Amino acid sequence: MIDINMQGPRALVTGATGFIGSNLVKRLLQEGWGVDIITRADSNLEILSPVCDKLTIRVHDGSTRGLVELVGEARPDVVFHLASCFLAQHKPEDIEILVTSNLLFSTQLVEAMVAHGIYRLLNTGTSWQHYHNADYLPVNLYAATKQAFEDILSYYVDAHELRVTSLALFDTYGPGDTRQKLMSLLWKTALGGETLSMSPGKQLIDIVYIDDIVDAFLIAADQLFIQPGGHLRYGLSSGHPMPLVELAKAFENATGHSLSIKWGAREYRPREVMVPWTAFETLPGWKPSVSFEEGILRTRTSYNSRK
C-alpha cells in the first residue's frame, strides 16, 4: 500500500453501510488507511459497529454546500464512491430516489472534490450498462443512471484533470450479506426446506466473492496515485460465468445440502441478462482467487447463524 505521509493515506468512502462498502472500509483500516465515511442522518451503522470507533463519520444534510464542507474537512487522498440506489425494476414512485442517489449526490460529490483540489476518484459502475454486450445499452433505469453519472464525469475529467477509475461490478456475495440476492435465496432454501420457484435457469451468472472485489478496489486505488488524468473503466468478472441451474448444483455439491427448486415456475424477468458482458478490460494486476465452491463454504457460518 502506498503511503502518502507518515500517517498513511486517507480515504473518503460513500456507501460504507452497504455490504461491499462495509467490507472495503474494514480492509482499508486493516491496511493502515485513515477512513472517513459519508452517511445520511438516518443511516444504520450496525454493520460497521466493530470499527465505528476507528472511523470519522460525516453526516450529509443533502445539500451541495454541506457536501463541499464535509469533503473539505476530510481532505482524502482517494474518494471511494460506492453509494447508490439499486433497483432491478423501478416503479414511477422510484424515480426521485434513483436520480437523487445515483446522479444528484454523485455530482455533488465530484463538485466538492474539485472545489478542494481532490482529484482521485474510484467510482462503482455495473455490468448492466452493457446489455447484449453493447458499448452502452442499459438493462434498466438503474444502469442508465450509472451511465449518466459517468457522462457527467467526462466534463470533470476534461475541465479539472480528475483521475477516475470506474469498476463495473457483476454479482457479488460473501459472509454477512443481508441483501435479498441469489446466495441468500439459496441458503434460505437449503436451511429452511422450502421450495424455491425459479426461472428456467439458463441465464449465465457471473458472481465474485467479496474479498476479491475489495482486492480490486485496493489495487485500483494504488494505481490512481500514478495514473495520469483520465477515466479508466474495468470489469470485475469471475471469468467463469455459469448457468443458474449449474450454479445451484455447484452449491449443492459444495455444501451437501439439497435444494428444492421448481425450475420454470417463474418467467424470466423483463430484459433478463442471459449472457453477461464480456467486452470489458481487466484491471491490471487483479484476478479473482476465491472459487465459487470455496466462497460458498466461507458463507456457511454466516447463514447458519440466521436460522
KOLDOKE-400415 format. One record per residue (C-alpha): residue number from 0; residue in three letters; y, z, x. Coordinates in steps of 0.1 Angstrom, whole numbers, plus 5000, padded with zeros to 4 digits. Example, Ala and Ser with C-alpha at 12.3 -4.5 7.8 and 13.67 -1.06 7.14 Angstrom:
2
PT k r yy zz xx
PT 0 ala 4955 5078 5123
PT 1 ser 4989 5071 5137
END
This chain:
307
PT k r yy zz xx
PT 0 met 5000 5000 5000
PT 1 ile 5035 4991 5013
PT 2 asp 5058 5020 5020
PT 3 ile 5095 5013 5011
PT 4 asn 5107 5045 5026
PT 5 met 5094 5079 5037
PT 6 gln 5089 5089 5001
PT 7 gly 5069 5058 4993
PT 8 pro 5077 5031 4968
PT 9 arg 5089 5038 4932
PT 10 ala 5075 5022 4901
PT 11 leu 5090 5020 4866
PT 12 val 5063 5014 4840
PT 13 thr 5066 5003 4804
PT 14 gly 5037 5006 4781
PT 15 ala 5025 5036 4800
PT 16 thr 5010 5053 4769
PT 17 gly 4986 5024 4763
PT 18 phe 4951 5020 4776
PT 19 ile 4960 4997 4805
PT 20 gly 4993 5012 4813
PT 21 ser 4980 5048 4815
PT 22 asn 4952 5037 4839
PT 23 leu 4978 5019 4860
PT 24 val 5001 5050 4861
PT 25 lys 4973 5072 4872
PT 26 arg 4963 5048 4900
PT 27 leu 4999 5044 4912
PT 28 leu 5002 5082 4915
PT 29 gln 4969 5083 4935
PT 30 glu 4983 5056 4958
PT 31 gly 5014 5076 4966
PT 32 trp 5040 5058 4943
PT 33 gly 5067 5077 4926
PT 34 val 5064 5068 4889
PT 35 asp 5090 5067 4861
PT 36 ile 5079 5057 4826
PT 37 ile 5099 5045 4797
PT 38 thr 5089 5057 4763
PT 39 arg 5102 5060 4728
PT 40 ala 5112 5093 4712
PT 41 asp 5080 5091 4690
PT 42 ser 5056 5081 4718
PT 43 asn 5023 5100 4720
PT 44 leu 5019 5112 4756
PT 45 glu 4984 5127 4752
PT 46 ile 4967 5100 4772
PT 47 leu 4990 5109 4802
PT 48 ser 4986 5147 4798
PT 49 pro 4967 5151 4831
PT 50 val 4996 5136 4850
PT 51 cys 5027 5142 4830
PT 52 asp 5039 5168 4854
PT 53 lys 5039 5142 4882
PT 54 leu 5059 5117 4862
PT 55 thr 5096 5112 4853
PT 56 ile 5096 5104 4816
PT 57 arg 5127 5085 4804
PT 58 val 5132 5081 4766
PT 59 his 5148 5049 4755
PT 60 asp 5171 5050 4725
PT 61 gly 5165 5013 4717
PT 62 ser 5199 5001 4729
PT 63 thr 5206 4978 4758
PT 64 arg 5232 5002 4772
PT 65 gly 5207 5030 4771
PT 66 leu 5181 5010 4790
PT 67 val 5207 4999 4816
PT 68 glu 5214 5036 4822
PT 69 leu 5177 5046 4824
PT 70 val 5168 5018 4849
PT 71 gly 5199 5027 4870
PT 72 glu 5187 5063 4871
PT 73 ala 5151 5053 4880
PT 74 arg 5161 5028 4907
PT 75 pro 5125 5014 4910
PT 76 asp 5112 4991 4937
PT 77 val 5089 4974 4912
PT 78 val 5090 4973 4874
PT 79 phe 5056 4970 4858
PT 80 his 5061 4957 4823
PT 81 leu 5031 4963 4800
PT 82 ala 5048 4974 4768
PT 83 ser 5041 4950 4739
PT 84 cys 5031 4949 4702
PT 85 phe 4997 4932 4699
PT 86 leu 4986 4918 4665
PT 87 ala 4958 4893 4663
PT 88 gln 4971 4881 4629
PT 89 his 5005 4890 4616
PT 90 lys 5019 4896 4582
PT 91 pro 5055 4889 4571
PT 92 glu 5064 4926 4575
PT 93 asp 5053 4925 4612
PT 94 ile 5080 4900 4623
PT 95 glu 5105 4927 4632
PT 96 ile 5082 4948 4653
PT 97 leu 5068 4917 4672
PT 98 val 5102 4904 4680
PT 99 thr 5117 4938 4688
PT 100 ser 5089 4949 4711
PT 101 asn 5080 4916 4728
PT 102 leu 5114 4899 4730
PT 103 leu 5143 4922 4725
PT 104 phe 5130 4952 4745
PT 105 ser 5117 4929 4773
PT 106 thr 5150 4911 4776
PT 107 gln 5169 4944 4776
PT 108 leu 5147 4955 4805
PT 109 val 5154 4925 4826
PT 110 glu 5191 4927 4819
PT 111 ala 5190 4963 4830
PT 112 met 5172 4953 4862
PT 113 val 5197 4927 4873
PT 114 ala 5226 4950 4864
PT 115 his 5214 4973 4892
PT 116 gly 5201 4947 4917
PT 117 ile 5164 4953 4910
PT 118 tyr 5145 4921 4914
PT 119 arg 5108 4927 4914
PT 120 leu 5090 4924 4881
PT 121 leu 5053 4924 4872
PT 122 asn 5050 4910 4837
PT 123 thr 5020 4910 4815
PT 124 gly 5010 4879 4796
PT 125 thr 4980 4868 4777
PT 126 ser 4954 4840 4779
PT 127 trp 4961 4834 4743
PT 128 gln 4992 4815 4753
PT 129 his 4968 4787 4761
PT 130 tyr 4948 4778 4730
PT 131 his 4924 4749 4737
PT 132 asn 4932 4752 4774
PT 133 ala 4966 4738 4769
PT 134 asp 4995 4744 4793
PT 135 tyr 5011 4761 4763
PT 136 leu 4998 4764 4728
PT 137 pro 4999 4799 4713
PT 138 val 4969 4812 4694
PT 139 asn 4991 4834 4673
PT 140 leu 5026 4847 4669
PT 141 tyr 5020 4875 4694
PT 142 ala 5012 4849 4721
PT 143 ala 5042 4829 4711
PT 144 thr 5065 4859 4716
PT 145 lys 5049 4865 4750
PT 146 gln 5057 4829 4760
PT 147 ala 5092 4832 4746
PT 148 phe 5099 4860 4769
PT 149 glu 5086 4840 4799
PT 150 asp 5110 4813 4788
PT 151 ile 5138 4838 4789
PT 152 leu 5127 4849 4823
PT 153 ser 5133 4814 4835
PT 154 tyr 5171 4820 4832
PT 155 tyr 5170 4853 4850
PT 156 val 5148 4839 4878
PT 157 asp 5172 4810 4884
PT 158 ala 5205 4828 4879
PT 159 his 5197 4861 4896
PT 160 glu 5168 4852 4920
PT 161 leu 5145 4875 4902
PT 162 arg 5110 4878 4917
PT 163 val 5084 4877 4889
PT 164 thr 5046 4877 4887
PT 165 ser 5030 4874 4853
PT 166 leu 4994 4884 4850
PT 167 ala 4977 4868 4819
PT 168 leu 4950 4891 4805
PT 169 phe 4918 4882 4787
PT 170 asp 4899 4911 4771
PT 171 thr 4896 4945 4788
PT 172 tyr 4875 4976 4784
PT 173 gly 4867 5009 4801
PT 174 pro 4864 5047 4796
PT 175 gly 4889 5063 4774
PT 176 asp 4897 5031 4755
PT 177 thr 4906 5042 4719
PT 178 arg 4916 5007 4708
PT 179 gln 4895 4993 4679
PT 180 lys 4883 4964 4700
PT 181 leu 4849 4949 4708
PT 182 met 4835 4976 4731
PT 183 ser 4844 5004 4706
PT 184 leu 4827 4985 4678
PT 185 leu 4795 4980 4699
PT 186 trp 4793 5017 4709
PT 187 lys 4801 5028 4673
PT 188 thr 4773 5007 4661
PT 189 ala 4749 5018 4688
PT 190 leu 4755 5055 4683
PT 191 gly 4761 5056 4646
PT 192 gly 4732 5034 4635
PT 193 glu 4754 5014 4611
PT 194 thr 4751 4976 4606
PT 195 leu 4780 4956 4620
PT 196 ser 4790 4924 4603
PT 197 met 4800 4897 4628
PT 198 ser 4808 4860 4630
PT 199 pro 4780 4837 4642
PT 200 gly 4788 4849 4677
PT 201 lys 4791 4816 4695
PT 202 gln 4826 4822 4709
PT 203 leu 4828 4829 4746
PT 204 ile 4841 4864 4755
PT 205 asp 4859 4869 4789
PT 206 ile 4861 4906 4794
PT 207 val 4873 4925 4825
PT 208 tyr 4867 4962 4835
PT 209 ile 4899 4983 4836
PT 210 asp 4896 4992 4873
PT 211 asp 4896 4956 4882
PT 212 ile 4927 4950 4861
PT 213 val 4945 4978 4878
PT 214 asp 4935 4965 4912
PT 215 ala 4951 4932 4903
PT 216 phe 4984 4949 4894
PT 217 leu 4985 4967 4927
PT 218 ile 4977 4936 4947
PT 219 ala 5004 4916 4928
PT 220 ala 5029 4944 4934
PT 221 asp 5023 4943 4971
PT 222 gln 5028 4906 4971
PT 223 leu 5061 4909 4953
PT 224 phe 5076 4925 4984
PT 225 ile 5070 4893 5004
PT 226 gln 5073 4868 4976
PT 227 pro 5105 4847 4975
PT 228 gly 5124 4844 4943
PT 229 gly 5105 4826 4916
PT 230 his 5079 4831 4888
PT 231 leu 5042 4830 4897
PT 232 arg 5015 4832 4870
PT 233 tyr 4979 4841 4874
PT 234 gly 4949 4846 4850
PT 235 leu 4928 4877 4853
PT 236 ser 4894 4864 4843
PT 237 ser 4860 4879 4848
PT 238 gly 4848 4845 4859
PT 239 his 4817 4848 4837
PT 240 pro 4826 4845 4800
PT 241 met 4796 4847 4778
PT 242 pro 4788 4840 4741
PT 243 leu 4793 4871 4719
PT 244 val 4756 4870 4710
PT 245 glu 4746 4872 4746
PT 246 leu 4772 4899 4753
PT 247 ala 4756 4920 4726
PT 248 lys 4722 4915 4742
PT 249 ala 4735 4925 4776
PT 250 phe 4749 4956 4760
PT 251 glu 4715 4965 4746
PT 252 asn 4698 4958 4779
PT 253 ala 4722 4980 4799
PT 254 thr 4724 5009 4775
PT 255 gly 4689 5010 4760
PT 256 his 4705 5011 4725
PT 257 ser 4696 4986 4698
PT 258 leu 4725 4971 4679
PT 259 ser 4722 4964 4642
PT 260 ile 4743 4933 4639
PT 261 lys 4744 4908 4610
PT 262 trp 4753 4876 4627
PT 263 gly 4772 4851 4605
PT 264 ala 4781 4877 4579
PT 265 arg 4818 4870 4586
PT 266 glu 4836 4838 4591
PT 267 tyr 4853 4831 4624
PT 268 arg 4889 4842 4621
PT 269 pro 4916 4816 4618
PT 270 arg 4923 4799 4652
PT 271 glu 4894 4817 4668
PT 272 val 4893 4812 4706
PT 273 met 4858 4796 4711
PT 274 val 4863 4788 4748
PT 275 pro 4887 4809 4768
PT 276 trp 4915 4795 4790
PT 277 thr 4902 4782 4824
PT 278 ala 4932 4762 4838
PT 279 phe 4947 4792 4855
PT 280 glu 4954 4801 4891
PT 281 thr 4936 4831 4905
PT 282 leu 4956 4859 4920
PT 283 pro 4952 4857 4958
PT 284 gly 4932 4885 4973
PT 285 trp 4917 4896 4939
PT 286 lys 4884 4891 4922
PT 287 pro 4866 4914 4897
PT 288 ser 4840 4936 4913
PT 289 val 4825 4955 4883
PT 290 ser 4798 4936 4865
PT 291 phe 4797 4938 4827
PT 292 glu 4765 4958 4828
PT 293 glu 4779 4983 4852
PT 294 gly 4811 4986 4833
PT 295 ile 4792 4994 4801
PT 296 leu 4774 5022 4817
PT 297 arg 4807 5036 4830
PT 298 thr 4819 5039 4795
PT 299 arg 4788 5057 4781
PT 300 thr 4801 5093 4786
PT 301 ser 4835 5084 4771
PT 302 tyr 4819 5071 4739
PT 303 asn 4792 5097 4737
PT 304 ser 4818 5124 4736
PT 305 arg 4833 5109 4704
PT 306 lys 4802 5111 4683
END
